[in-house]
Structure formats: C-alpha cells, structure tokens
C-alpha cells in the first residue's frame, strides 16, 4: 500500500543528506512507480527520480511520453530504468510468458523506441519482433535533446549484451572486487564486439551496514541476519535461483561469507541469492575506501539501501557520502 507520510519522510531524508537520486521500483502487486515518482519529485528540488518499468506492461511510445513529460515538469530530473523481468511468476501475473532471452531482446527494442521517440525530428515507424509503430511522433521531449538516461540491470549474458547495445547505465548486484572486474571486463568485451566505444555507466547495489568500529558494524550485521532468519522462517532458503544474479550471488557465498575488507554475503542463504542482499559492513571510512576501490574498477554509480531505509539514508548521507565525494573529488 502507498504510505504518503512515509514517502514524504524518505524523500526528505535523501534530499537533505546528499543523495543524487531515488529509484521507484516496479512490482506486479504494488503502486504505479511513475505516479509515486512524480509525487516525490514535487517534494524535492534536486533529487533525480528514476522510474522503473517492465516492457510487457505498456507501449514504449507511451512510456517515452510519460518520462519526457515528467522530465519537463521536473526540469530534467527524470530517468528511466528498464526491468526485463527475472521471475516467472511476477511476469505471468501480468500476462507475460516469454523466456529470459526473449525478455531481454524485447527490453532492447523498448529502449530503442523510447530513444527514437525523444530524438527523431519527424514521424517514424518501427517493425520489430515485439513492437510495431506506424508513423509516430511525440510533441513532448526531454529537456536534453538526446533524451534522458536509460538504465538496465542483470548479470546474464543476454542482459550484458542488451546493455552493451542499448543502455546508458547498467546495474549489477553487489559483488566482491575480483568478481566485479570479471563482469566489467565482460561488458567491455560485448561493447567492443559491436563497436561501441563508450562503456555504459556501471551501477552496483549494496546494503551498507555502518558502525562506529568494525566490530560494532559486524555485530549489527549479525543482528540483521538474526532478524531476517526469524522473519523469513527459512521459506526462501534452498530454493533454486531464477536469475543469473541470484545464482552468482550464491556462488560468492559458497566461496566465503566475507570477502575483501568489508563485503558480506551472509544474508544470501536466507533468500536463495535473490534481491539486493549483499552488504558492505564497516566504519564510514572503511565503506568509503571500499566504494573507491569499486570506482577504480569502473563502477561510477552506487545504489545503496540500508535495511532500515530512512535511518540508513540519513546516516549514510551524513557519514559516508561526504567522504566519498572528497576522496574522488566529485
């Protein structure tokens, strides 16, 4: 259910503590992220609002106009995030029965039509495998003549190849440093294969768990895991992962629960690798150092969400974001 007060508080926590943007996720059972993002944008002056969409839910021309309208209203603060769809039951709930490779192919076609809607100077037509457009022209455009940022996500071969061809930004679940380099190199290779010179921005997702000392942070991590086990009751543990990201996350956990200085994979067993459940655990300076190491590998965008979203947005914004910006000079 939509909680207006909670939304207002979360937006303020991000706006007031140095965050650049917020993503509004898509789920078959929850509120429309585009409408909530529009509301959030009216509450803020600087936050970029990132609207997630699954390409099976609407025409790309409609979504292109929706994002361009929101971008115009917010003065250039709207972004689009494409979710190809990782879970069969979620897709089936809204009538989508394509396999994974087909879903990523459709996502690429969706992005292509959105971008053409924002940039074509005259009516255009498109006849593809998943969408057909006849003589379409949009009167509303993004504030940038080239359109707005379009991001994608996924760790399968199909996801990376689609991102290499179509995405401005590609999001990966949090991984240890060595595995991150492997995926960055793989994405770079796919870009080279199609002659793309500029690698998509690489985004990585983590749960930051802060403490005054490393020991304090690890104690908090242990408490979070204990609560997770109690709440979930083991219902998700041991399930066969449906996504490449979840499968890879479990491989990371099989190697070790702790990696590098502060990468923690502990919660993954309780959710069969699913979702954003890899964490960076430590003091603000330790987590800053870790993010800078990821930056050195090519990760330039971080999606960070504490298990307590509101408290985490404030604490992380005040204690870590200034350190990272000072360290990277941006």
C-alpha positions as CSV (number, residue, x, y, z in Angstrom):
1,X,0.0,0.0,0.0
2,X,1.1,3.6,-0.6
3,X,2.0,5.5,2.5
4,X,2.1,9.2,1.8
5,X,3.8,10.2,5.1
6,X,6.5,7.6,4.7
7,X,7.2,8.7,1.1
8,X,7.5,12.3,2.3
9,X,9.9,11.3,5.0
10,X,12.0,9.1,2.7
11,X,12.3,11.8,0.1
12,X,13.3,14.4,2.7
13,X,15.9,12.0,4.2
14,X,17.6,11.7,0.8
15,X,17.2,15.3,-0.3
16,X,18.7,16.7,2.9
17,X,21.6,14.3,3.1
18,X,23.4,14.5,-0.2
19,X,21.8,11.8,-2.3
20,X,21.6,12.3,-6.1
21,X,18.5,10.2,-6.9
22,X,15.9,7.7,-5.9
23,X,14.6,4.7,-7.8
24,X,10.9,3.8,-7.8
25,X,10.7,0.1,-8.4
26,X,8.1,-1.9,-10.3
27,X,6.3,-4.9,-8.9
28,X,3.2,-6.5,-10.3
29,X,1.3,-6.0,-7.0
30,X,2.3,-2.6,-5.9
31,X,1.6,1.1,-6.7
32,X,2.5,2.7,-10.0
33,X,6.1,3.9,-9.7
34,X,5.6,6.6,-12.2
35,X,2.9,8.3,-10.2
36,X,4.8,7.9,-6.9
37,X,8.0,9.3,-8.6
38,X,6.0,12.3,-9.8
39,X,4.8,12.9,-6.3
40,X,8.3,12.5,-4.9
41,X,9.6,15.0,-7.5
42,X,7.2,17.6,-6.3
43,X,8.6,17.2,-2.8
44,X,12.2,17.8,-3.8
45,X,14.3,20.3,-5.7
46,X,17.3,18.2,-6.6
47,X,16.6,14.5,-6.4
48,X,16.6,12.7,-9.7
49,X,13.6,10.3,-9.9
50,X,14.2,7.0,-11.6
51,X,11.1,5.3,-12.8
52,X,11.2,1.5,-13.3
53,X,9.1,-0.2,-15.9
54,X,8.7,-3.7,-17.3
55,X,8.3,-3.7,-21.1
56,X,5.4,-6.1,-21.0
57,X,3.2,-3.6,-19.2
58,X,2.9,-0.7,-21.7
59,X,3.8,0.5,-25.2
60,X,7.3,2.1,-25.4
61,X,5.8,5.2,-27.1
62,X,3.5,5.7,-24.1
63,X,6.4,5.3,-21.6
64,X,8.6,7.7,-23.7
65,X,5.9,10.4,-23.5
66,X,5.4,9.7,-19.8
67,X,9.1,10.1,-18.9
68,X,9.5,13.1,-21.2
69,X,6.5,14.8,-19.5
70,X,8.0,14.1,-16.1
71,X,11.4,15.3,-17.2
72,X,9.9,18.5,-18.4
73,X,7.9,19.1,-15.2
74,X,11.0,18.4,-13.0
75,X,13.4,20.4,-15.1
76,X,15.4,17.5,-16.3
77,X,15.3,15.2,-13.2
78,X,13.5,12.1,-14.7
79,X,15.3,8.9,-15.6
80,X,14.1,5.5,-16.9
81,X,15.0,2.1,-15.6
82,X,14.1,-1.0,-17.7
83,X,13.4,-4.3,-15.9
84,X,13.3,-7.1,-18.4
85,X,11.8,-9.4,-15.7
86,X,13.6,-12.0,-13.7
87,X,10.9,-14.0,-12.0
88,X,8.4,-16.1,-14.0
89,X,5.5,-15.8,-11.5
90,X,5.9,-12.0,-11.5
91,X,5.8,-11.9,-15.3
92,X,2.9,-14.3,-15.5
93,X,0.9,-12.3,-13.1
94,X,0.6,-9.6,-15.8
95,X,0.3,-11.9,-18.7
96,X,3.9,-12.2,-19.8
97,X,5.2,-15.7,-20.7
98,X,8.3,-15.0,-22.7
99,X,11.6,-16.7,-21.7
100,X,14.5,-14.7,-20.3
101,X,16.4,-14.2,-23.6
102,X,13.2,-13.0,-25.2
103,X,12.5,-10.6,-22.4
104,X,15.9,-9.0,-22.8
105,X,15.5,-8.8,-26.5
106,X,12.2,-7.1,-26.0
107,X,13.8,-4.7,-23.5
108,X,16.4,-3.6,-26.0
109,X,13.7,-2.9,-28.6
110,X,11.7,-1.0,-26.0
111,X,14.7,1.2,-25.2
112,X,15.4,1.8,-28.9
113,X,11.8,3.1,-29.5
114,X,11.9,5.3,-26.4
115,X,15.1,6.9,-27.5
116,X,13.8,7.4,-31.0
117,X,10.6,9.0,-29.5
118,X,12.8,11.5,-27.7
119,X,15.1,12.3,-30.6
120,X,13.5,11.7,-34.1
121,X,12.8,15.1,-35.7
122,X,9.9,13.6,-37.8
123,X,7.4,10.8,-37.5
124,X,9.0,7.4,-37.6
125,X,7.9,3.8,-38.0
126,X,9.2,0.6,-36.4
127,X,8.5,-3.0,-37.2
128,X,10.3,-5.4,-34.8
129,X,9.8,-8.7,-33.2
130,X,7.9,-7.3,-30.2
131,X,6.7,-3.9,-31.1
132,X,5.2,-2.2,-34.2
133,X,4.9,1.6,-34.5
134,X,3.4,3.3,-37.5
135,X,4.2,7.0,-38.2
136,X,4.7,8.0,-34.6
137,X,5.8,11.4,-33.4
138,X,5.9,12.8,-29.8
139,X,5.3,16.5,-29.2
140,X,6.8,16.3,-25.7
141,X,10.5,15.8,-25.4
142,X,13.1,15.5,-22.6
143,X,14.9,18.7,-21.6
144,X,18.1,17.1,-23.1
145,X,17.7,16.9,-26.9
146,X,19.4,13.4,-26.7
147,X,16.8,12.2,-24.2
148,X,17.3,11.1,-20.6
149,X,19.4,8.3,-19.0
150,X,18.1,4.8,-19.6
151,X,19.4,2.1,-17.3
152,X,19.0,-1.7,-17.3
153,X,20.0,-4.5,-15.0
154,X,21.0,-8.1,-15.0
155,X,24.0,-10.4,-14.9
156,X,23.2,-13.0,-17.6
157,X,24.9,-13.0,-21.0
158,X,21.6,-11.7,-22.5
159,X,21.4,-8.9,-20.0
160,X,25.0,-7.7,-20.6
161,X,24.7,-7.9,-24.4
162,X,21.5,-5.9,-24.3
163,X,23.1,-3.3,-22.1
164,X,26.1,-3.0,-24.3
165,X,23.9,-2.3,-27.3
166,X,21.2,-0.1,-25.8
167,X,21.7,1.1,-22.2
168,X,23.3,4.3,-20.9
169,X,23.8,2.6,-17.5
170,X,23.7,-1.0,-16.3
171,X,23.1,-2.1,-12.8
172,X,24.7,-5.2,-11.1
173,X,24.1,-6.8,-7.7
174,X,27.0,-6.2,-5.3
175,X,29.9,-8.5,-5.8
176,X,33.4,-8.8,-4.4
177,X,36.1,-6.8,-6.2
178,X,37.5,-9.7,-8.2
179,X,34.1,-10.7,-9.5
180,X,33.3,-7.1,-10.3
181,X,36.3,-6.9,-12.5
182,X,35.2,-10.0,-14.4
183,X,31.8,-8.5,-15.1
184,X,33.1,-5.1,-16.1
185,X,35.6,-6.8,-18.5
186,X,32.8,-8.9,-19.9
187,X,30.6,-5.9,-20.6
188,X,33.5,-4.1,-22.1
189,X,34.1,-7.1,-24.4
190,X,30.5,-7.0,-25.6
191,X,30.8,-3.3,-26.3
192,X,33.9,-3.9,-28.3
193,X,32.2,-6.6,-30.3
194,X,29.6,-4.2,-31.6
195,X,32.0,-1.3,-32.0
196,X,30.6,0.7,-29.0
197,X,33.4,2.9,-27.7
198,X,31.8,4.3,-24.5
199,X,31.1,1.7,-21.9
200,X,27.7,2.1,-20.2
201,X,27.9,3.6,-16.7
202,X,28.2,0.7,-14.3
203,X,26.0,0.8,-11.2
204,X,26.4,-1.6,-8.2
205,X,23.9,-2.3,-5.5
206,X,24.8,-2.8,-1.8
207,X,23.3,-2.8,1.6
208,X,25.6,-0.5,3.8
209,X,25.8,-1.6,7.4
210,X,27.6,1.1,9.5
211,X,29.2,1.1,12.9
212,X,31.5,3.3,14.9
213,X,34.0,0.5,14.8
214,X,34.4,-2.6,12.5
215,X,33.3,-4.8,15.4
216,X,30.2,-2.7,16.0
217,X,29.2,-2.9,12.3
218,X,29.7,-6.7,12.4
219,X,27.5,-7.0,15.5
220,X,24.8,-5.0,13.7
221,X,25.2,-7.3,10.7
222,X,24.7,-10.3,13.0
223,X,21.6,-8.8,14.5
224,X,20.1,-8.1,11.0
225,X,20.7,-11.7,9.9
226,X,19.1,-13.0,13.1
227,X,16.0,-10.8,12.4
228,X,15.9,-11.9,8.8
229,X,16.0,-15.6,9.8
230,X,13.2,-15.0,12.3
231,X,11.0,-13.1,9.8
232,X,11.6,-15.4,6.9
233,X,11.5,-18.7,8.8
234,X,13.6,-20.4,6.2
235,X,10.8,-20.2,3.5
236,X,13.2,-18.9,0.8
237,X,16.3,-20.8,1.8
238,X,17.4,-23.6,-0.6
239,X,15.2,-22.6,-3.5
240,X,16.6,-22.8,-7.0
241,X,17.6,-19.3,-8.1
242,X,15.6,-17.9,-11.1
243,X,18.1,-15.2,-12.1
244,X,21.7,-15.2,-13.1
245,X,22.3,-12.6,-10.4
246,X,20.9,-14.8,-7.7
247,X,22.9,-17.8,-8.9
248,X,26.1,-15.8,-9.0
249,X,25.4,-14.4,-5.5
250,X,25.1,-18.0,-4.1
251,X,28.4,-18.9,-5.8
252,X,30.0,-15.9,-4.0
253,X,28.6,-17.1,-0.7
254,X,29.8,-20.7,-1.3
255,X,33.3,-19.3,-1.6
256,X,33.1,-17.4,1.7
257,X,30.7,-15.3,3.8
258,X,33.2,-12.4,4.0
259,X,35.3,-11.0,1.1
260,X,37.8,-8.2,0.7
261,X,37.8,-5.9,3.8
262,X,34.0,-5.4,4.4
263,X,32.0,-7.3,1.7
264,X,29.4,-9.5,3.4
265,X,27.3,-12.2,1.7
266,X,25.7,-13.6,4.9
267,X,22.0,-12.8,4.1
268,X,22.1,-14.5,0.7
269,X,21.4,-18.0,2.1
270,X,18.1,-16.8,3.6
271,X,16.8,-15.5,0.2
272,X,18.4,-18.0,-2.2
273,X,20.6,-15.2,-3.6
274,X,17.7,-13.0,-4.6
275,X,17.4,-9.3,-4.4
276,X,19.8,-6.6,-3.0
277,X,21.2,-8.6,-0.1
278,X,25.0,-8.2,-0.4
279,X,26.4,-5.7,2.1
280,X,29.3,-3.5,2.9
281,X,29.9,-3.7,6.6
282,X,32.3,-1.4,8.5
283,X,33.0,2.1,9.6
284,X,32.3,5.1,7.3
285,X,35.9,5.3,6.3
286,X,36.1,1.5,5.6
287,X,33.0,1.7,3.4
288,X,34.3,4.8,1.7
289,X,37.5,3.0,0.9
290,X,35.6,0.1,-0.5
291,X,33.5,2.3,-2.7
292,X,36.6,4.0,-4.0
293,X,38.1,0.6,-4.9
294,X,35.0,-0.2,-6.9
295,X,35.2,3.1,-8.6
296,X,38.8,2.3,-9.6
297,X,37.3,-0.8,-11.4
298,X,34.8,1.3,-13.3
299,X,31.8,1.4,-11.1
300,X,30.6,5.0,-11.1
301,X,27.1,4.8,-9.7
302,X,26.1,3.1,-6.4
303,X,22.6,2.1,-5.4
304,X,22.7,1.9,-1.6
305,X,19.8,1.0,0.7
306,X,20.2,0.2,4.4
307,X,17.9,-2.5,5.8
308,X,16.3,0.5,7.7
309,X,15.7,2.7,4.7
310,X,15.0,6.0,6.5
311,X,17.7,5.8,9.2
312,X,20.2,4.5,6.7
313,X,19.6,7.3,4.2
314,X,20.3,9.8,6.9
315,X,23.3,8.1,8.5
316,X,25.0,7.1,5.2
317,X,24.3,10.5,3.7
318,X,25.9,12.3,6.6
319,X,28.9,10.0,7.3
320,X,29.9,8.3,4.0
321,X,28.8,10.4,1.0
322,X,30.9,13.4,2.0
323,X,34.0,11.1,2.5
324,X,33.5,9.6,-1.0
325,X,33.0,12.9,-2.7
326,X,36.0,14.4,-1.0
327,X,38.1,11.3,-1.9
328,X,37.1,11.2,-5.5
329,X,36.9,15.0,-5.9
330,X,33.4,15.0,-7.3
